Amino acid sequence: MSKKPYTPAIISNGILYVSGQIGLDHAKGELVGGGVIPELKQIMQNLKVLLNQYKCEYDQLIAVTIYLKTMDDYKAVNEEYVSYFTNRLPTRTCISVVGLPFNAAIEITATAEFK
């Protein structure tokens, strides 16, 4: 297997920067099936694992960028996405893109306060 061309997460000046996450089931090495919502749920699970490695939680996220293959998924993604936060929502940008790795429907990058 070749080396990945990125670092999954890195801390700089008290900020945790998380590389783009897609709905990849790491145990199987493939994208979860079922479309944008199952992919979003897997992304949030993957993101939680990364955050926990740095002793962070969702509520420490300060900025998120969501890349969608189609804005037709915008409403459904919003409804699911907000369910992961209990205190405050991070700032967010949502962008429609032509393509994503593994032909994913969604990708999310994040920045968190490292405490």
Contact map, one row per residue, 1 for C-alpha under 8 A:
1110000000000000000000000000000000000000000000000000000000000000000000000000000000000000000000000000000000000000000
1111000000000000000000000000000000000000000000000000000000000000000000000000000000000000000000000000000000000000000
1111100000000000000000000000000000000000000000000000000000000000000000000000000000000000000000000000000000000000000
0111111000000000000000000000000000000000000000000000000000000000000000000000000000000000000000000000000000000000000
0011111000000000000000000000000000000000000000000000000000000000000000000000000000000000000000000000000000000000000
0001111100000000001000000000000000000000000000000000000000000000000000000000000000000000000000000000000000000000000
0001111111000000001000000000000000000000000000000000000000000000000000000000000000000000000000000000000000000000000
0000011111000000011100000000000000000000000000000100000000000000000000000000000000000000000000000000000000000000000
0000001111100001111000000000000000000000000000000100000000000000000000000000000000000000000000000000000000000000000
0000001111110001110000000000000000000000000000000000000000000000000000000000000000000000000000000000000000000000000
0000000011111111100000000000000000000000000000000000000000000000000000000000000000000000000000000000000000000000010
0000000001111111100000000000000000000000000000000000000000000000000000000000000000000000000000000000000000000000000
0000000000111110000000000000000000000000000000000000000000000000000000000000000000000000000000000000000000000000000
0000000000111111000000000000000000000000000000000000000000000000000000000000000000000000000000000000000000000000111
0000000000111111100000000000000000000000000000000000000000000000000000000000000000000000000000000000000000000011110
0000000011110111110000000000000000000000000000000000000000000000000000000000000000000000000000000000000000000011110
0000000011110011111000000000000000000000000000000000000000000000000000000000000000000000000000000000000000000111000
0000000111000001111100000000000000000000000000000100000000000000000000000000000000000000000000000000000000001110000
0000011110000000111110000000000000000000000000000000000000000000000000000000000000000000000000000000000000001100000
0000000100000000011111000000000000000000000000000000000000000000000000000000000000000000000000000000000000111100000
0000000000000000001111110000000000000000001001100000000000000000000000000000000000000000000000000000000000111000000
0000000000000000000111110000001000000011011000000000000000000000000000000000000000000000000000000000100101110000000
0000000000000000000011111000001100000111111001000000000000000000000000000000000000000000000000000000000101100000000
0000000000000000000011111100111100000010011000000000000000000000000000000000000000000000000000000000000000000000000
0000000000000000000000111111111100000000010000000000000000000000000000000000000000000000000000000000000000000000000
0000000000000000000000011111110000000000000000000000000000000000000000000000000000000000000000000000000000000000000
0000000000000000000000001111100000000000000000000000000000000000000000000000000000000000000000000000000000000000000
0000000000000000000000001111110000000000000000000000000000000000000000000000000000000000000000000000000000000000000
0000000000000000000000011111111000000000000000000000000000000000000000000000000000000000000000000000000000000000000
0000000000000000000000011101111100000000000000000000000000000000000000000000000000000000000000000000000000000000000
0000000000000000000001111000111110000010000000000000000000000000000000000000000000000000000000000000010100000000000
0000000000000000000000111000011111000110010000000000000000000000000000000000000000000000000000000000000000000000000
0000000000000000000000000000001111100110000000000000000000000000000000000000000000000000000000000000000000000000000
0000000000000000000000000000000111111110000000000000000000000000000000000000000000000000000000000000000000000000000
0000000000000000000000000000000011111110000000000000000000000000000000000000000000000000000000000000000010000000000
0000000000000000000000000000000001111111000000000000000000000000000000001000100000000000000000000000000011000000000
0000000000000000000000000000000001111111100000000000000000000000000000000001100100000000000000000000000000000000000
0000000000000000000000100000000111111111110000000000000000000000000000000000000000000000000000000000000000000000000
0000000000000000000001110000001111111111111000000000000000000000000000000000000000000000000000000000000111000000000
0000000000000000000001100000000000011111111100000000000000000000000000000000100110000000000000000000000001000000000
0000000000000000000000100000000000001111111110000000000000000000000000000000000000000000000000000000000000000000000
0000000000000000000001111000000100000111111111000000000000000000000000000000000000000000000000000000000000000000000
0000000000000000000011110000000000000011111111100000000000000000000000000000000000000000000000000000000000110000000
0000000000000000000000000000000000000001111111110000000000000000000000000000000000010000000000000000000000000000000
0000000000000000000000000000000000000000111111111000000000000000000000000000000000000000000000000000000000000000000
0000000000000000000010100000000000000000011111111100000000000000000000000000000000000000000000000000000000000000000
0000000000000000000010000000000000000000001111111110000000000000000000000000000000000000000000000000000000000000000
0000000000000000000000000000000000000000000111111111000011000000000000000000000000000000000000000000000000000000000
0000000000000000000000000000000000000000000011111111100000000000000000000000000000000000000000000000000000000000000
0000000110000000010000000000000000000000000001111111110000000000000000000000000000000000000000000000000000000000000
0000000000000000000000000000000000000000000000111111111111000000000000000000000000000000000000000000000000000000000
0000000000000000000000000000000000000000000000011111111110000000000000000000000000000000000000000000000000000000000
0000000000000000000000000000000000000000000000001111111100000000000000000000000000000000000000000000000000000000000
0000000000000000000000000000000000000000000000000111111100000000000000000000000000000000000000000000000000000000010
0000000000000000000000000000000000000000000000000011111110000000000000000000000000000000000000000000000000000000001
0000000000000000000000000000000000000000000000000011111111010000000000000000000000000000000000000000000000000001111
0000000000000000000000000000000000000000000000010011001111111000000000000000000000000000000000000000000000000000000
0000000000000000000000000000000000000000000000010010000111111000000000000000000000011000000000000000000000000000000
0000000000000000000000000000000000000000000000000000000011111000000000000000000000001111110000000000000000000000000
0000000000000000000000000000000000000000000000000000000111111100000000000000000000000000000000000000000000000001110
0000000000000000000000000000000000000000000000000000000011111111000000000000000000000000110000000000000000000111100
0000000000000000000000000000000000000000000000000000000000011111000000000000000000000000111000000000000000000111100
0000000000000000000000000000000000000000000000000000000000001111100000000000000000000000011100000000000000000111000
0000000000000000000000000000000000000000000000000000000000001111110000000000000000000000011110000000000000011110000
0000000000000000000000000000000000000000000000000000000000000011111000000000000000000000000111100000000000011100000
0000000000000000000000000000000000000000000000000000000000000001111100000000000000000000000111100000000001111000000
0000000000000000000000000000000000000000000000000000000000000000111110000000000000000000000001111000000001110000000
0000000000000000000000000000000000000000000000000000000000000000011111101100000000000000000001111000000011100000000
0000000000000000000000000000000000000000000000000000000000000000001111100000000000000000000000011111000111000000000
0000000000000000000000000000000000000000000000000000000000000000000111111100000000000000000000011000000010000000000
0000000000000000000000000000000000000000000000000000000000000000000111111100000000000000000000010000000000000000000
0000000000000000000000000000000000000000000000000000000000000000000001111110000000000000000000000000000000000000000
0000000000000000000000000000000000010000000000000000000000000000000101111111100000000000000000000000000000000000000
0000000000000000000000000000000000000000000000000000000000000000000101111111110000000000000000000000000000000000000
0000000000000000000000000000000000000000000000000000000000000000000000011111111000000000000000000000000000000000000
0000000000000000000000000000000000001000000000000000000000000000000000001111111100000000000000000000000000000000000
0000000000000000000000000000000000011001000000000000000000000000000000001111111110000000000000000000000000000000000
0000000000000000000000000000000000000000000000000000000000000000000000000111111111000000000000000000000000000000000
0000000000000000000000000000000000000000000000000000000000000000000000000011111111100000000000000000000000000000000
0000000000000000000000000000000000001001000000000000000000000000000000000001111111110000000000000000000000000000000
0000000000000000000000000000000000000001000000000000000000000000000000000000111111110000000000000000000000000000000
0000000000000000000000000000000000000000000000000000000000000000000000000000011111111000100000000000000000000000000
0000000000000000000000000000000000000000000000000000000000000000000000000000001111111100000000000000000000000000000
0000000000000000000000000000000000000000000100000000000001000000000000000000000111111100000000000000000000000000000
0000000000000000000000000000000000000000000000000000000001100000000000000000000001111111100000000000000000000000000
0000000000000000000000000000000000000000000000000000000000100000000000000000000000111111000000000000000000000000000
0000000000000000000000000000000000000000000000000000000000100000000000000000000000001111100000000000000000000000000
0000000000000000000000000000000000000000000000000000000000100000000000000000000000001111110000000000000000000000000
0000000000000000000000000000000000000000000000000000000000101100000000000000000001001011111000000000000000000000000
0000000000000000000000000000000000000000000000000000000000101111000000000000000000000001111100000000000000000000000
0000000000000000000000000000000000000000000000000000000000000111000000000000000000000000111110000000000000000000000
0000000000000000000000000000000000000000000000000000000000000011110000000000000000000000011111000000000000000000000
0000000000000000000000000000000000000000000000000000000000000001110000000000000000000000001111100000000000000000000
0000000000000000000000000000000000000000000000000000000000000000111100000000000000000000000111110000000000000000000
0000000000000000000000000000000000000000000000000000000000000000111100000000000000000000000011111000000000000000000
0000000000000000000000000000000000000000000000000000000000000000001111100000000000000000000001111100000000000000000
0000000000000000000000000000000000000000000000000000000000000000001111000000000000000000000000111111000000000000000
0000000000000000000000000000000000000000000000000000000000000000000010000000000000000000000000011111000000000000000
0000000000000000000000000000000000000000000000000000000000000000000010000000000000000000000000001111101100000000000
0000000000000000000000000000000000000000000000000000000000000000000010000000000000000000000000001111111111100000000
0000000000000000000001000000000000000000000000000000000000000000000000000000000000000000000000000011111100000000000
0000000000000000000000000000001000000000000000000000000000000000000000000000000000000000000000000001111100000000000
0000000000000000000000000000000000000000000000000000000000000000000000000000000000000000000000000011111110000000000
0000000000000000000001100000001000000010000000000000000000000000000010000000000000000000000000000011111111100000000
0000000000000000000000000000000000110010000000000000000000000000000111000000000000000000000000000001001111100000000
0000000000000000000001100000000000010011000000000000000000000000011110000000000000000000000000000001000111110000000
0000000000000000000111100000000000000000001000000000000000000000011100000000000000000000000000000001000111111000000
0000000000000000000111000000000000000000001000000000000000000001111000000000000000000000000000000000000001111100000
0000000000000000011110000000000000000000000000000000000000000001110000000000000000000000000000000000000000111110000
0000000000000000111100000000000000000000000000000000000000001111100000000000000000000000000000000000000000011111000
0000000000000011110000000000000000000000000000000000000000001111000000000000000000000000000000000000000000001111100
0000000000000011100000000000000000000000000000000000000100011110000000000000000000000000000000000000000000000111110
0000000000000111000000000000000000000000000000000000000100011100000000000000000000000000000000000000000000000011111
0000000000100111000000000000000000000000000000000000010100010000000000000000000000000000000000000000000000000001111
0000000000000100000000000000000000000000000000000000001100000000000000000000000000000000000000000000000000000000111
